[in-house]
Amino acid sequence: MPQLREVQARPGYRLWLRYEDGAQGEVDLAHLVGRGVFAVWADEAAFRRVTLGQQGQPRWDDDLDLCPDSLYLALTGREAAELFPSLAPAASHA
């Protein structure tokens, strides 16, 4: 899986991401605002405080981070089985 190299908060609860393989673009996270642990984002200033964590994950303070692999899939439209062949369903024969 390519490593996340850069993250920036954009207006409207969007993250701009750049991965080591050259994939880059925005992912819309507005649907998460106010839900569960994302309640803190009700203040958009809190969302804008995103940083890149030591493990290459977008993070907000010590309380919240997101999976960079999931964001990569959302950004590129690829399927998990494409990047992780062990997740592909086994062929079944009747």
Beta strands, then each sheet from edge to edge (+ up, - down):
strand 1: 4-10
strand 2: 14-19
strand 3: 24-28
strand 4: 51-52
strand 5: 58-60
strand 6: 64-65
sheet 1: 1+ 2- 3+
sheet 2: 4+ 5- 6+
end
